[in-house]
């Protein structure tokens, strides 16, 4: 905000069409101004991943991009693999060798997370 206060007014104006629950909240204290702005673009909706037609490796990458790091067990369950060793050999290890993902933690640790390399 600049000194003239026009930035403040512009922010308040941009929320006019928004519902009451996400209107800006202004609190004034001696020597302080607290302005709480809500994200107008946020939608609390569940986004379904369309994994149809993707290879298992592409599915893992899509899940990690959308939902963030995951333990191997969760990824395995998402792709309906019963055998952990088969899942590791066919999906995870090739992705790790190609450098697309990495394991954050000890190899046999259940708390180790699979992450995408950036």
Biopython code that builds the backbone (N, CA, C, O; Angstrom):
import numpy as np
from Bio.PDB.StructureBuilder import StructureBuilder

atoms = [
    (1, "UNK", "N", (0.850, -1.188, 0.000)),
    (1, "UNK", "CA", (0.000, 0.000, 0.000)),
    (1, "UNK", "C", (0.885, 1.238, 0.000)),
    (1, "UNK", "O", (1.885, 1.306, 0.715)),
    (2, "UNK", "N", (0.514, 2.179, -0.785)),
    (2, "UNK", "CA", (1.259, 3.429, -0.757)),
    (2, "UNK", "C", (0.670, 4.356, 0.305)),
    (2, "UNK", "O", (-0.372, 4.061, 0.891)),
    (3, "UNK", "N", (1.327, 5.444, 0.538)),
    (3, "UNK", "CA", (0.928, 6.344, 1.628)),
    (3, "UNK", "C", (-0.462, 6.940, 1.456)),
    (3, "UNK", "O", (-1.130, 7.229, 2.448)),
    (4, "UNK", "N", (-0.905, 7.128, 0.233)),
    (4, "UNK", "CA", (-2.205, 7.758, 0.000)),
    (4, "UNK", "C", (-3.376, 6.852, 0.352)),
    (4, "UNK", "O", (-4.504, 7.329, 0.471)),
    (5, "UNK", "N", (-3.132, 5.549, 0.523)),
    (5, "UNK", "CA", (-4.194, 4.635, 0.894)),
    (5, "UNK", "C", (-4.997, 4.116, -0.287)),
    (5, "UNK", "O", (-5.963, 3.378, -0.092)),
    (6, "UNK", "N", (-4.620, 4.485, -1.512)),
    (6, "UNK", "CA", (-5.390, 4.028, -2.668)),
    (6, "UNK", "C", (-5.210, 2.528, -2.893)),
    (6, "UNK", "O", (-6.113, 1.887, -3.431)),
    (7, "UNK", "N", (-4.087, 1.953, -2.504)),
    (7, "UNK", "CA", (-3.880, 0.511, -2.626)),
    (7, "UNK", "C", (-4.845, -0.254, -1.737)),
    (7, "UNK", "O", (-5.376, -1.291, -2.133)),
    (8, "UNK", "N", (-5.068, 0.254, -0.552)),
    (8, "UNK", "CA", (-6.016, -0.347, 0.387)),
    (8, "UNK", "C", (-7.413, -0.350, -0.215)),
    (8, "UNK", "O", (-8.110, -1.365, -0.190)),
    (9, "UNK", "N", (-7.810, 0.783, -0.749)),
    (9, "UNK", "CA", (-9.140, 0.907, -1.341)),
    (9, "UNK", "C", (-9.284, -0.023, -2.545)),
    (9, "UNK", "O", (-10.350, -0.605, -2.743)),
    (10, "UNK", "N", (-8.236, -0.172, -3.350)),
    (10, "UNK", "CA", (-8.266, -1.066, -4.509)),
    (10, "UNK", "C", (-8.456, -2.513, -4.060)),
    (10, "UNK", "O", (-9.210, -3.257, -4.686)),
    (11, "UNK", "N", (-7.785, -2.918, -2.988)),
    (11, "UNK", "CA", (-7.939, -4.287, -2.474)),
    (11, "UNK", "C", (-9.372, -4.526, -1.998)),
    (11, "UNK", "O", (-9.964, -5.561, -2.306)),
    (12, "UNK", "N", (-9.921, -3.588, -1.261)),
    (12, "UNK", "CA", (-11.288, -3.723, -0.750)),
    (12, "UNK", "C", (-12.276, -3.785, -1.922)),
    (12, "UNK", "O", (-13.211, -4.585, -1.894)),
    (13, "UNK", "N", (-12.080, -2.959, -2.938)),
    (13, "UNK", "CA", (-12.967, -2.930, -4.107)),
    (13, "UNK", "C", (-12.954, -4.264, -4.858)),
    (13, "UNK", "O", (-13.980, -4.690, -5.389)),
    (14, "UNK", "N", (-11.800, -4.917, -4.900)),
    (14, "UNK", "CA", (-11.697, -6.162, -5.666)),
    (14, "UNK", "C", (-12.494, -7.301, -5.024)),
    (14, "UNK", "O", (-12.715, -8.328, -5.666)),
    (15, "UNK", "N", (-12.926, -7.142, -3.784)),
    (15, "UNK", "CA", (-13.696, -8.173, -3.082)),
    (15, "UNK", "C", (-15.202, -7.892, -3.072)),
    (15, "UNK", "O", (-15.952, -8.647, -2.454)),
    (16, "UNK", "N", (-15.657, -6.849, -3.723)),
    (16, "UNK", "CA", (-17.074, -6.469, -3.662)),
    (16, "UNK", "C", (-18.025, -7.566, -4.114)),
    (16, "UNK", "O", (-19.094, -7.731, -3.525)),
    (17, "UNK", "N", (-17.662, -8.317, -5.143)),
    (17, "UNK", "CA", (-18.556, -9.348, -5.681)),
    (17, "UNK", "C", (-18.431, -10.679, -4.936)),
    (17, "UNK", "O", (-19.131, -11.634, -5.271)),
    (18, "UNK", "N", (-17.570, -10.756, -3.953)),
    (18, "UNK", "CA", (-17.327, -12.007, -3.226)),
    (18, "UNK", "C", (-18.327, -12.196, -2.090)),
    (18, "UNK", "O", (-18.868, -11.220, -1.571)),
    (19, "UNK", "N", (-18.574, -13.450, -1.701)),
    (19, "UNK", "CA", (-19.474, -13.695, -0.563)),
    (19, "UNK", "C", (-18.912, -13.136, 0.745)),
    (19, "UNK", "O", (-17.714, -12.878, 0.860)),
    (20, "UNK", "N", (-19.791, -12.956, 1.719)),
    (20, "UNK", "CA", (-19.411, -12.350, 3.002)),
    (20, "UNK", "C", (-18.301, -13.106, 3.727)),
    (20, "UNK", "O", (-17.457, -12.491, 4.379)),
    (21, "UNK", "N", (-18.295, -14.450, 3.616)),
    (21, "UNK", "CA", (-17.313, -15.220, 4.388)),
    (21, "UNK", "C", (-15.869, -15.032, 3.931)),
    (21, "UNK", "O", (-14.942, -15.390, 4.657)),
    (22, "UNK", "N", (-15.664, -14.471, 2.729)),
    (22, "UNK", "CA", (-14.270, -14.234, 2.308)),
    (22, "UNK", "C", (-13.970, -12.749, 2.121)),
    (22, "UNK", "O", (-12.987, -12.397, 1.469)),
    (23, "UNK", "N", (-14.792, -11.887, 2.678)),
    (23, "UNK", "CA", (-14.514, -10.454, 2.637)),
    (23, "UNK", "C", (-13.281, -10.145, 3.495)),
    (23, "UNK", "O", (-13.041, -10.823, 4.494)),
    (24, "UNK", "N", (-12.507, -9.139, 3.121)),
    (24, "UNK", "CA", (-11.332, -8.772, 3.915)),
    (24, "UNK", "C", (-11.715, -8.387, 5.338)),
    (24, "UNK", "O", (-12.788, -7.837, 5.585)),
    (25, "UNK", "N", (-10.817, -8.688, 6.262)),
    (25, "UNK", "CA", (-11.026, -8.348, 7.667)),
    (25, "UNK", "C", (-9.939, -7.356, 8.066)),
    (25, "UNK", "O", (-8.749, -7.636, 7.921)),
    (26, "UNK", "N", (-10.347, -6.220, 8.559)),
    (26, "UNK", "CA", (-9.409, -5.180, 8.967)),
    (26, "UNK", "C", (-9.495, -5.018, 10.476)),
    (26, "UNK", "O", (-10.573, -4.798, 11.028)),
    (27, "UNK", "N", (-8.344, -5.128, 11.137)),
    (27, "UNK", "CA", (-8.261, -4.896, 12.580)),
    (27, "UNK", "C", (-7.248, -3.789, 12.819)),
    (27, "UNK", "O", (-6.141, -3.818, 12.282)),
    (28, "UNK", "N", (-7.634, -2.821, 13.626)),
    (28, "UNK", "CA", (-6.739, -1.700, 13.907)),
    (28, "UNK", "C", (-6.380, -1.720, 15.379)),
    (28, "UNK", "O", (-7.251, -1.743, 16.249)),
    (29, "UNK", "N", (-5.077, -1.710, 15.644)),
    (29, "UNK", "CA", (-4.534, -1.677, 17.005)),
    (29, "UNK", "C", (-3.648, -0.444, 17.105)),
    (29, "UNK", "O", (-3.231, 0.087, 16.075)),
    (30, "UNK", "N", (-3.351, 0.025, 18.299)),
    (30, "UNK", "CA", (-2.469, 1.194, 18.428)),
    (30, "UNK", "C", (-1.125, 0.925, 17.720)),
    (30, "UNK", "O", (-0.341, 0.081, 18.154)),
    (31, "UNK", "N", (-0.885, 1.646, 16.649)),
    (31, "UNK", "CA", (0.374, 1.521, 15.919)),
    (31, "UNK", "C", (0.398, 0.396, 14.892)),
    (31, "UNK", "O", (1.408, 0.222, 14.210)),
    (32, "UNK", "N", (-0.685, -0.376, 14.758)),
    (32, "UNK", "CA", (-0.707, -1.506, 13.828)),
    (32, "UNK", "C", (-2.011, -1.554, 13.048)),
    (32, "UNK", "O", (-3.066, -1.140, 13.529)),
    (33, "UNK", "N", (-1.908, -2.063, 11.850)),
    (33, "UNK", "CA", (-3.066, -2.342, 11.027)),
    (33, "UNK", "C", (-2.929, -3.788, 10.567)),
    (33, "UNK", "O", (-1.923, -4.149, 9.955)),
    (34, "UNK", "N", (-3.920, -4.614, 10.851)),
    (34, "UNK", "CA", (-3.893, -6.016, 10.451)),
    (34, "UNK", "C", (-4.959, -6.207, 9.371)),
    (34, "UNK", "O", (-6.146, -6.011, 9.630)),
    (35, "UNK", "N", (-4.538, -6.589, 8.160)),
    (35, "UNK", "CA", (-5.445, -6.793, 7.045)),
    (35, "UNK", "C", (-5.397, -8.260, 6.647)),
    (35, "UNK", "O", (-4.347, -8.766, 6.251)),
    (36, "UNK", "N", (-6.530, -8.941, 6.752)),
    (36, "UNK", "CA", (-6.610, -10.363, 6.420)),
    (36, "UNK", "C", (-7.360, -10.501, 5.095)),
    (36, "UNK", "O", (-8.540, -10.167, 4.999)),
    (37, "UNK", "N", (-6.641, -11.010, 4.054)),
    (37, "UNK", "CA", (-7.238, -11.201, 2.739)),
    (37, "UNK", "C", (-7.358, -12.688, 2.454)),
    (37, "UNK", "O", (-6.421, -13.451, 2.691)),
    (38, "UNK", "N", (-8.495, -13.091, 1.952)),
    (38, "UNK", "CA", (-8.738, -14.494, 1.631)),
    (38, "UNK", "C", (-8.469, -14.734, 0.150)),
    (38, "UNK", "O", (-8.634, -13.837, -0.676)),
    (39, "UNK", "N", (-8.058, -15.944, -0.172)),
    (39, "UNK", "CA", (-7.788, -16.317, -1.557)),
    (39, "UNK", "C", (-9.109, -16.465, -2.291)),
    (39, "UNK", "O", (-9.898, -17.359, -1.985)),
    (40, "UNK", "N", (-9.348, -15.595, -3.254)),
    (40, "UNK", "CA", (-10.621, -15.608, -3.983)),
    (40, "UNK", "C", (-10.695, -16.745, -4.993)),
    (40, "UNK", "O", (-11.792, -17.121, -5.405)),
    (41, "UNK", "N", (-9.572, -17.298, -5.400)),
    (41, "UNK", "CA", (-9.567, -18.346, -6.413)),
    (41, "UNK", "C", (-9.617, -19.742, -5.824)),
    (41, "UNK", "O", (-9.835, -20.709, -6.554)),
    (42, "UNK", "N", (-9.418, -19.871, -4.504)),
    (42, "UNK", "CA", (-9.408, -21.188, -3.860)),
    (42, "UNK", "C", (-10.782, -21.820, -3.909)),
    (42, "UNK", "O", (-11.789, -21.183, -3.599)),
    (43, "UNK", "N", (-10.810, -23.065, -4.298)),
    (43, "UNK", "CA", (-12.053, -23.839, -4.300)),
    (43, "UNK", "C", (-11.806, -25.107, -3.501)),
    (43, "UNK", "O", (-10.850, -25.840, -3.751)),
    (44, "UNK", "N", (-12.677, -25.352, -2.540)),
    (44, "UNK", "CA", (-12.542, -26.534, -1.687)),
    (44, "UNK", "C", (-13.258, -27.707, -2.353)),
    (44, "UNK", "O", (-14.306, -28.159, -1.892)),
    (45, "UNK", "N", (-12.672, -28.187, -3.440)),
    (45, "UNK", "CA", (-13.265, -29.276, -4.191)),
    (45, "UNK", "C", (-12.245, -30.401, -4.322)),
    (45, "UNK", "O", (-11.037, -30.163, -4.351)),
    (46, "UNK", "N", (-12.739, -31.600, -4.399)),
    (46, "UNK", "CA", (-11.877, -32.738, -4.630)),
    (46, "UNK", "C", (-11.650, -32.845, -6.134)),
    (46, "UNK", "O", (-12.601, -32.915, -6.913)),
    (47, "UNK", "N", (-10.394, -32.857, -6.528)),
    (47, "UNK", "CA", (-10.051, -32.965, -7.939)),
    (47, "UNK", "C", (-9.735, -34.418, -8.241)),
    (47, "UNK", "O", (-8.831, -35.009, -7.649)),
    (48, "UNK", "N", (-10.482, -34.979, -9.158)),
    (48, "UNK", "CA", (-10.260, -36.367, -9.550)),
    (48, "UNK", "C", (-9.146, -36.420, -10.583)),
    (48, "UNK", "O", (-9.147, -35.668, -11.557)),
    (49, "UNK", "N", (-8.200, -37.316, -10.358)),
    (49, "UNK", "CA", (-7.137, -37.518, -11.327)),
    (49, "UNK", "C", (-7.633, -38.456, -12.412)),
    (49, "UNK", "O", (-8.182, -39.517, -12.116)),
    (50, "UNK", "N", (-7.445, -38.072, -13.659)),
    (50, "UNK", "CA", (-7.804, -38.948, -14.765)),
    (50, "UNK", "C", (-6.553, -39.713, -15.160)),
    (50, "UNK", "O", (-5.712, -39.205, -15.902)),
    (51, "UNK", "N", (-6.433, -40.938, -14.660)),
    (51, "UNK", "CA", (-5.242, -41.745, -14.898)),
    (51, "UNK", "C", (-5.455, -42.762, -16.013)),
    (51, "UNK", "O", (-4.603, -43.615, -16.262)),
    (52, "UNK", "N", (-6.595, -42.662, -16.676)),
    (52, "UNK", "CA", (-6.923, -43.607, -17.743)),
    (52, "UNK", "C", (-5.936, -43.460, -18.892)),
    (52, "UNK", "O", (-5.654, -42.350, -19.344)),
    (53, "UNK", "N", (-5.422, -44.575, -19.352)),
    (53, "UNK", "CA", (-4.532, -44.581, -20.509)),
    (53, "UNK", "C", (-3.080, -44.264, -20.198)),
    (53, "UNK", "O", (-2.255, -44.227, -21.110)),
    (54, "UNK", "N", (-2.749, -44.035, -18.937)),
    (54, "UNK", "CA", (-1.361, -43.751, -18.560)),
    (54, "UNK", "C", (-0.667, -45.031, -18.129)),
    (54, "UNK", "O", (-1.308, -45.964, -17.644)),
    (55, "UNK", "N", (0.648, -45.069, -18.310)),
    (55, "UNK", "CA", (1.422, -46.193, -17.790)),
    (55, "UNK", "C", (1.482, -46.052, -16.274)),
    (55, "UNK", "O", (1.161, -44.996, -15.729)),
    (56, "UNK", "N", (1.892, -47.118, -15.597)),
    (56, "UNK", "CA", (1.979, -47.053, -14.134)),
    (56, "UNK", "C", (2.981, -45.995, -13.691)),
    (56, "UNK", "O", (2.752, -45.312, -12.693)),
    (57, "UNK", "N", (4.079, -45.849, -14.408)),
    (57, "UNK", "CA", (5.062, -44.816, -14.077)),
    (57, "UNK", "C", (4.482, -43.422, -14.221)),
    (57, "UNK", "O", (4.714, -42.560, -13.374)),
    (58, "UNK", "N", (3.725, -43.194, -15.294)),
    (58, "UNK", "CA", (3.081, -41.897, -15.501)),
    (58, "UNK", "C", (2.027, -41.631, -14.436)),
    (58, "UNK", "O", (1.836, -40.490, -14.016)),
    (59, "UNK", "N", (1.346, -42.684, -14.002)),
    (59, "UNK", "CA", (0.351, -42.536, -12.940)),
    (59, "UNK", "C", (1.011, -42.096, -11.639)),
    (59, "UNK", "O", (0.508, -41.213, -10.945)),
    (60, "UNK", "N", (2.155, -42.726, -11.313)),
    (60, "UNK", "CA", (2.886, -42.345, -10.090)),
    (60, "UNK", "C", (3.299, -40.886, -10.168)),
    (60, "UNK", "O", (3.127, -40.143, -9.201)),
    (61, "UNK", "N", (3.841, -40.465, -11.304)),
    (61, "UNK", "CA", (4.264, -39.071, -11.459)),
    (61, "UNK", "C", (3.072, -38.119, -11.342)),
    (61, "UNK", "O", (3.189, -37.064, -10.719)),
    (62, "UNK", "N", (1.934, -38.473, -11.926)),
    (62, "UNK", "CA", (0.739, -37.624, -11.845)),
    (62, "UNK", "C", (0.250, -37.502, -10.405)),
    (62, "UNK", "O", (-0.123, -36.415, -9.963)),
    (63, "UNK", "N", (0.253, -38.609, -9.680)),
    (63, "UNK", "CA", (-0.183, -38.592, -8.279)),
    (63, "UNK", "C", (0.748, -37.719, -7.452)),
    (63, "UNK", "O", (0.286, -36.916, -6.642)),
    (64, "UNK", "N", (2.046, -37.865, -7.645)),
    (64, "UNK", "CA", (3.016, -37.079, -6.882)),
    (64, "UNK", "C", (2.910, -35.590, -7.218)),
    (64, "UNK", "O", (3.073, -34.748, -6.335)),
    (65, "UNK", "N", (2.642, -35.259, -8.474)),
    (65, "UNK", "CA", (2.502, -33.847, -8.851)),
    (65, "UNK", "C", (1.258, -33.228, -8.238)),
    (65, "UNK", "O", (1.285, -32.077, -7.802)),
    (66, "UNK", "N", (0.167, -33.984, -8.202)),
    (66, "UNK", "CA", (-1.090, -33.442, -7.678)),
    (66, "UNK", "C", (-1.165, -33.450, -6.152)),
    (66, "UNK", "O", (-1.672, -32.506, -5.545)),
    (67, "UNK", "N", (-0.660, -34.517, -5.538)),
    (67, "UNK", "CA", (-0.868, -34.695, -4.105)),
    (67, "UNK", "C", (0.381, -34.525, -3.263)),
    (67, "UNK", "O", (0.293, -34.500, -2.035)),
    (68, "UNK", "N", (1.542, -34.407, -3.888)),
    (68, "UNK", "CA", (2.783, -34.237, -3.148)),
    (68, "UNK", "C", (3.419, -35.572, -2.788)),
    (68, "UNK", "O", (2.930, -36.629, -3.185)),
    (69, "UNK", "N", (4.520, -35.517, -2.029)),
    (69, "UNK", "CA", (5.265, -36.731, -1.674)),
    (69, "UNK", "C", (4.395, -37.762, -0.963)),
    (69, "UNK", "O", (3.517, -37.419, -0.171)),
    (70, "UNK", "N", (4.659, -39.030, -1.262)),
    (70, "UNK", "CA", (3.876, -40.131, -0.689)),
    (70, "UNK", "C", (4.804, -41.278, -0.325)),
    (70, "UNK", "O", (5.849, -41.458, -0.951)),
    (71, "UNK", "N", (4.421, -42.062, 0.697)),
    (71, "UNK", "CA", (5.153, -43.298, 0.980)),
    (71, "UNK", "C", (4.871, -44.323, -0.116)),
    (71, "UNK", "O", (3.841, -44.264, -0.788)),
    (72, "UNK", "N", (5.786, -45.249, -0.283)),
    (72, "UNK", "CA", (5.639, -46.275, -1.312)),
    (72, "UNK", "C", (4.344, -47.054, -1.122)),
    (72, "UNK", "O", (3.666, -47.383, -2.095)),
    (73, "UNK", "N", (4.004, -47.346, 0.113)),
    (73, "UNK", "CA", (2.805, -48.149, 0.376)),
    (73, "UNK", "C", (1.549, -47.479, -0.176)),
    (73, "UNK", "O", (0.692, -48.158, -0.742)),
    (74, "UNK", "N", (1.428, -46.170, -0.024)),
    (74, "UNK", "CA", (0.265, -45.455, -0.546)),
    (74, "UNK", "C", (0.224, -45.485, -2.064)),
    (74, "UNK", "O", (-0.833, -45.682, -2.663)),
    (75, "UNK", "N", (1.391, -45.288, -2.687)),
    (75, "UNK", "CA", (1.454, -45.341, -4.144)),
    (75, "UNK", "C", (1.087, -46.733, -4.641)),
    (75, "UNK", "O", (0.366, -46.885, -5.627)),
    (76, "UNK", "N", (1.590, -47.735, -3.951)),
    (76, "UNK", "CA", (1.309, -49.130, -4.314)),
    (76, "UNK", "C", (-0.190, -49.403, -4.239)),
    (76, "UNK", "O", (-0.752, -50.040, -5.130)),
    (77, "UNK", "N", (-0.834, -48.928, -3.187)),
    (77, "UNK", "CA", (-2.276, -49.133, -3.039)),
    (77, "UNK", "C", (-3.052, -48.369, -4.106)),
    (77, "UNK", "O", (-4.074, -48.852, -4.592)),
    (78, "UNK", "N", (-2.574, -47.176, -4.476)),
    (78, "UNK", "CA", (-3.248, -46.377, -5.502)),
    (78, "UNK", "C", (-3.262, -47.076, -6.857)),
    (78, "UNK", "O", (-4.200, -46.917, -7.638)),
    (79, "UNK", "N", (-2.219, -47.845, -7.127)),
    (79, "UNK", "CA", (-2.106, -48.523, -8.415)),
    (79, "UNK", "C", (-2.524, -49.992, -8.341)),
    (79, "UNK", "O", (-2.372, -50.734, -9.312)),
    (80, "UNK", "N", (-3.049, -50.407, -7.190)),
    (80, "UNK", "CA", (-3.566, -51.765, -6.983)),
    (80, "UNK", "C", (-2.542, -52.871, -7.217)),
    (80, "UNK", "O", (-2.864, -53.912, -7.790)),
    (81, "UNK", "N", (-1.314, -52.643, -6.772)),
    (81, "UNK", "CA", (-0.289, -53.697, -6.795)),
    (81, "UNK", "C", (-0.376, -54.457, -5.484)),
    (81, "UNK", "O", (-0.410, -53.847, -4.416)),
    (82, "UNK", "N", (-0.410, -55.754, -5.551)),
    (82, "UNK", "CA", (-0.424, -56.560, -4.329)),
    (82, "UNK", "C", (0.989, -56.814, -3.833)),
    (82, "UNK", "O", (1.229, -56.836, -2.626)),
    (83, "UNK", "N", (1.912, -57.003, -4.742)),
    (83, "UNK", "CA", (3.289, -57.333, -4.380)),
    (83, "UNK", "C", (4.151, -56.073, -4.337)),
    (83, "UNK", "O", (4.281, -55.362, -5.334)),
    (84, "UNK", "N", (4.733, -55.810, -3.175)),
    (84, "UNK", "CA", (5.605, -54.650, -3.025)),
    (84, "UNK", "C", (6.830, -54.770, -3.922)),
    (84, "UNK", "O", (7.228, -53.802, -4.568)),
    (85, "UNK", "N", (7.435, -55.973, -3.961)),
    (85, "UNK", "CA", (8.645, -56.149, -4.766)),
    (85, "UNK", "C", (8.341, -55.962, -6.256)),
    (85, "UNK", "O", (9.153, -55.392, -6.985)),
    (86, "UNK", "N", (7.192, -56.432, -6.706)),
    (86, "UNK", "CA", (6.810, -56.239, -8.107)),
    (86, "UNK", "C", (6.618, -54.745, -8.396)),
    (86, "UNK", "O", (7.064, -54.251, -9.432)),
    (87, "UNK", "N", (5.966, -54.037, -7.494)),
    (87, "UNK", "CA", (5.750, -52.597, -7.662)),
    (87, "UNK", "C", (7.084, -51.859, -7.713)),
    (87, "UNK", "O", (7.289, -50.985, -8.556)),
    (88, "UNK", "N", (7.986, -52.219, -6.804)),
    (88, "UNK", "CA", (9.303, -51.580, -6.798)),
    (88, "UNK", "C", (10.052, -51.862, -8.095)),
    (88, "UNK", "O", (10.606, -50.944, -8.699)),
    (89, "UNK", "N", (10.076, -53.118, -8.530)),
    (89, "UNK", "CA", (10.841, -53.501, -9.720)),
    (89, "UNK", "C", (10.259, -52.930, -11.013)),
    (89, "UNK", "O", (11.003, -52.524, -11.905)),
    (90, "UNK", "N", (8.942, -52.898, -11.112)),
    (90, "UNK", "CA", (8.307, -52.487, -12.361)),
    (90, "UNK", "C", (8.038, -50.989, -12.469)),
    (90, "UNK", "O", (7.995, -50.447, -13.573)),
    (91, "UNK", "N", (7.857, -50.319, -11.337)),
    (91, "UNK", "CA", (7.439, -48.916, -11.396)),
    (91, "UNK", "C", (8.449, -47.976, -10.734)),
    (91, "UNK", "O", (8.989, -47.083, -11.387)),
    (92, "UNK", "N", (8.700, -48.177, -9.452)),
    (92, "UNK", "CA", (9.504, -47.221, -8.686)),
    (92, "UNK", "C", (10.979, -47.221, -9.118)),
    (92, "UNK", "O", (11.541, -46.163, -9.401)),
    (93, "UNK", "N", (11.593, -48.386, -9.168)),
    (93, "UNK", "CA", (13.018, -48.440, -9.516)),
    (93, "UNK", "C", (13.320, -47.851, -10.892)),
    (93, "UNK", "O", (14.291, -47.104, -11.010)),
    (94, "UNK", "N", (12.536, -48.145, -11.952)),
    (94, "UNK", "CA", (12.814, -47.499, -13.242)),
    (94, "UNK", "C", (12.698, -45.974, -13.191)),
    (94, "UNK", "O", (13.476, -45.274, -13.839)),
    (95, "UNK", "N", (11.730, -45.453, -12.426)),
    (95, "UNK", "CA", (11.597, -44.002, -12.296)),
    (95, "UNK", "C", (12.776, -43.402, -11.539)),
    (95, "UNK", "O", (13.225, -42.298, -11.850)),
    (96, "UNK", "N", (13.273, -44.130, -10.550)),
    (96, "UNK", "CA", (14.430, -43.651, -9.792)),
    (96, "UNK", "C", (15.685, -43.687, -10.665)),
    (96, "UNK", "O", (16.498, -42.763, -10.620)),
    (97, "UNK", "N", (15.847, -44.750, -11.459)),
    (97, "UNK", "CA", (17.015, -44.850, -12.338)),
    (97, "UNK", "C", (17.009, -43.768, -13.405)),
    (97, "UNK", "O", (18.067, -43.265, -13.784)),
    (98, "UNK", "N", (15.837, -43.405, -13.890)),
    (98, "UNK", "CA", (15.751, -42.363, -14.913)),
    (98, "UNK", "C", (15.908, -40.963, -14.318)),
    (98, "UNK", "O", (16.037, -39.980, -15.048)),
    (99, "UNK", "N", (15.895, -40.880, -12.973)),
    (99, "UNK", "CA", (16.111, -39.597, -12.303)),
    (99, "UNK", "C", (14.861, -38.750, -12.154)),
    (99, "UNK", "O", (14.963, -37.568, -11.825)),
    (100, "UNK", "N", (13.691, -39.313, -12.384)),
    (100, "UNK", "CA", (12.461, -38.534, -12.277)),
    (100, "UNK", "C", (11.971, -38.403, -10.838)),
    (100, "UNK", "O", (11.348, -37.404, -10.479)),
    (101, "UNK", "N", (12.253, -39.415, -10.015)),
    (101, "UNK", "CA", (11.840, -39.385, -8.613)),
    (101, "UNK", "C", (13.014, -39.790, -7.744)),
    (101, "UNK", "O", (14.014, -40.309, -8.239)),
    (102, "UNK", "N", (12.890, -39.550, -6.434)),
    (102, "UNK", "CA", (13.883, -40.019, -5.476)),
    (102, "UNK", "C", (13.191, -40.353, -4.171)),
    (102, "UNK", "O", (12.072, -39.913, -3.905)),
    (103, "UNK", "N", (13.887, -41.144, -3.361)),
    (103, "UNK", "CA", (13.356, -41.554, -2.066)),
    (103, "UNK", "C", (13.991, -40.670, -1.000)),
    (103, "UNK", "O", (15.215, -40.584, -0.909)),
    (104, "UNK", "N", (13.174, -40.025, -0.210)),
    (104, "UNK", "CA", (13.650, -39.181, 0.882)),
    (104, "UNK", "C", (13.533, -39.994, 2.173)),
    (104, "UNK", "O", (12.464, -40.050, 2.780)),
    (105, "UNK", "N", (14.614, -40.612, 2.580)),
    (105, "UNK", "CA", (14.623, -41.460, 3.764)),
    (105, "UNK", "C", (15.339, -42.756, 3.481)),
    (105, "UNK", "O", (15.819, -42.978, 2.370)),
    (106, "UNK", "N", (15.414, -43.613, 4.479)),
    (106, "UNK", "CA", (16.103, -44.896, 4.327)),
    (106, "UNK", "C", (15.305, -45.817, 3.411)),
    (106, "UNK", "O", (14.075, -45.775, 3.413)),
    (107, "UNK", "N", (15.998, -46.656, 2.620)),
    (107, "UNK", "CA", (15.323, -47.504, 1.629)),
    (107, "UNK", "C", (14.220, -48.402, 2.189)),
    (107, "UNK", "O", (13.200, -48.588, 1.524)),
    (108, "UNK", "N", (14.384, -48.954, 3.365)),
    (108, "UNK", "CA", (13.373, -49.877, 3.898)),
    (108, "UNK", "C", (12.471, -49.237, 4.944)),
    (108, "UNK", "O", (11.642, -49.914, 5.553)),
    (109, "UNK", "N", (12.630, -47.952, 5.149)),
    (109, "UNK", "CA", (11.825, -47.257, 6.154)),
    (109, "UNK", "C", (10.402, -47.034, 5.653)),
    (109, "UNK", "O", (10.208, -46.576, 4.527)),
    (110, "UNK", "N", (9.397, -47.357, 6.484)),
    (110, "UNK", "CA", (8.007, -47.104, 6.074)),
    (110, "UNK", "C", (7.664, -45.612, 6.036)),
    (110, "UNK", "O", (6.654, -45.217, 5.454)),
    (111, "UNK", "N", (8.509, -44.788, 6.658)),
    (111, "UNK", "CA", (8.237, -43.350, 6.657)),
    (111, "UNK", "C", (8.945, -42.626, 5.511)),
    (111, "UNK", "O", (8.760, -41.421, 5.342)),
    (112, "UNK", "N", (9.756, -43.342, 4.720)),
    (112, "UNK", "CA", (10.446, -42.718, 3.583)),
    (112, "UNK", "C", (9.398, -42.276, 2.560)),
    (112, "UNK", "O", (8.420, -42.979, 2.307)),
    (113, "UNK", "N", (9.622, -41.111, 1.988)),
    (113, "UNK", "CA", (8.683, -40.562, 1.018)),
    (113, "UNK", "C", (9.288, -40.574, -0.378)),
    (113, "UNK", "O", (10.492, -40.383, -0.546)),
    (114, "UNK", "N", (8.449, -40.798, -1.367)),
    (114, "UNK", "CA", (8.860, -40.699, -2.761)),
    (114, "UNK", "C", (8.534, -39.286, -3.215)),
    (114, "UNK", "O", (7.406, -38.821, -3.053)),
    (115, "UNK", "N", (9.521, -38.604, -3.784)),
    (115, "UNK", "CA", (9.354, -37.227, -4.218)),
    (115, "UNK", "C", (9.799, -37.076, -5.668)),
    (115, "UNK", "O", (10.615, -37.853, -6.165)),
    (116, "UNK", "N", (9.262, -36.083, -6.327)),
    (116, "UNK", "CA", (9.651, -35.773, -7.702)),
    (116, "UNK", "C", (10.899, -34.902, -7.655)),
    (116, "UNK", "O", (10.993, -33.981, -6.843)),
    (117, "UNK", "N", (11.865, -35.200, -8.537)),
    (117, "UNK", "CA", (13.041, -34.346, -8.651)),
    (117, "UNK", "C", (12.645, -33.106, -9.434)),
    (117, "UNK", "O", (11.945, -33.199, -10.443)),
    (118, "UNK", "N", (13.081, -31.972, -8.982)),
    (118, "UNK", "CA", (12.738, -30.707, -9.657)),
    (118, "UNK", "C", (13.907, -30.191, -10.416)),
    (118, "UNK", "O", (13.817, -29.139, -11.049)),
]
sb = StructureBuilder()
sb.init_structure("model")
sb.init_model(0)
sb.init_chain("A")
sb.init_seg("    ")
for serial, (resi, resn, name, xyz) in enumerate(atoms, 1):
    if name == "N":
        sb.init_residue(resn, " ", resi, " ")
    sb.init_atom(name, np.array(xyz, "f"), 0.0, 1.0, " ", f" {name:<3s}", serial, name[0])
structure = sb.get_structure()
